[in-house]
C-alpha cells in the first residue's frame, strides 16, 4: 500500500462526515490541543528530554495515531505523555469534566 496522509481539510472529515462538522471538529481538536499543552507542559518537557533514549517512547510517539493522521497530530499537539495508562485515563476524565456540556457534542470522540 502506498504512503498517503491527510491534509487538514481531509483530516477532519476523513470518515465522510458532513462538511458542516469539519469546523466543529477542527475547533474542538485545537481547543483540546491547547488544553493539553497548558495542562501537561511539564510532561511535554520531560518527554522531550528522554524520547531519544527510550525506544518504546519513541515508538509510541511515532505510531500513536494511524499514519494518515500523524503529521498533523504531531504538528498541532504539543503534549506528550510519560504517565501510566491509569494516570492518563484519570487525566482524560479530568479534562472531560472541564469541558462545558454545550461543547461536548462537538468533541464526542473523547
C-alpha positions as a printed Julia matrix, in Angstrom:
110×3 Matrix{Float64}:
   0.0    0.0    0.0
   1.48   3.37  -0.96
   2.01   6.0    1.69
  -0.51   8.8    1.97
  -1.58  11.26   4.61
  -4.47  13.59   5.21
  -4.1   17.31   4.95
  -6.03  19.47   7.39
  -9.05  19.71   5.11
  -9.41  15.91   4.79
  -8.25  15.19   8.36
 -11.43  16.42   9.99
 -13.84  14.71   7.6
 -11.98  11.51   6.7
 -14.99   9.47   7.82
 -17.2   11.25   5.29
 -18.95  13.27   7.96
 -20.99  16.22   6.71
 -18.88  19.22   5.7
 -20.58  21.34   8.37
 -18.89  19.16  11.04
 -15.35  19.92   9.83
 -15.02  23.34  11.53
 -16.57  21.96  14.73
 -14.11  19.08  14.8
 -11.18  21.35  13.98
 -12.13  23.84  16.71
 -12.58  21.04  19.25
  -9.22  19.5   18.3
  -7.46  22.84  18.58
  -9.06  23.56  21.97
  -8.09  20.13  23.24
  -4.55  20.56  21.93
  -4.22  23.94  23.65
  -5.62  22.49  26.86
  -3.13  19.62  26.79
  -0.26  21.98  26.01
  -1.07  24.13  29.02
  -2.01  21.33  31.4
   0.8   18.96  30.57
   3.63  21.37  29.84
   5.9   19.71  32.4
   5.15  16.26  30.99
   5.96  17.52  27.47
   9.26  18.94  28.74
  10.21  15.66  30.46
   9.22  13.66  27.38
  11.38  15.82  25.13
  14.32  15.18  27.44
  14.07  11.37  27.27
  12.35  10.48  23.99
  15.65   9.83  22.2
  16.86   7.47  24.94
  13.73   5.33  25.47
  12.95   3.32  22.36
   9.43   2.39  23.49
   8.59   6.04  23.98
   9.97   6.93  20.55
   7.9    4.1   19.05
   4.64   5.19  20.7
   5.32   8.79  19.67
   5.67   7.68  16.06
   2.72   5.29  15.98
   0.26   6.8   18.47
  -2.25   7.52  15.72
  -2.76   5.99  12.26
  -0.13   7.2    9.81
  -2.63   9.14   7.7
  -3.23  11.48  10.65
   0.18  11.52  12.33
   1.86  14.51  10.69
  -0.97  16.9   11.55
  -1.34  15.48  15.06
   2.38  15.92  15.71
   2.39  19.44  14.29
  -0.58  20.58  16.37
  -0.4   18.56  19.54
   2.33  19.75  21.87
   1.73  17.48  24.86
   3.33  14.06  25.12
   2.75  11.52  27.82
   5.17   9.62  30.01
   2.5    8.69  32.54
   0.97   5.29  33.1
  -2.31   4.38  31.35
  -4.19   4.58  34.65
  -2.99   8.12  35.35
  -3.6    9.08  31.73
  -7.19   7.87  32.0
  -7.69   9.93  35.14
  -6.21  12.97  33.39
  -8.51  12.49  30.42
 -11.5   12.2   32.73
 -10.46  15.43  34.44
 -10.21  17.17  31.09
 -13.62  15.89  30.06
 -15.11  17.24  33.26
 -13.77  20.72  32.5
 -15.39  20.93  29.09
 -18.79  22.56  29.17
 -21.81  20.5   28.18
 -22.5   22.53  25.05
 -19.03  21.78  23.73
 -19.09  18.06  24.49
 -21.25  17.42  21.44
 -18.55  18.78  19.16
 -15.89  16.57  20.75
 -17.91  13.47  21.43
 -14.94  11.37  20.33
 -13.29  11.94  23.72
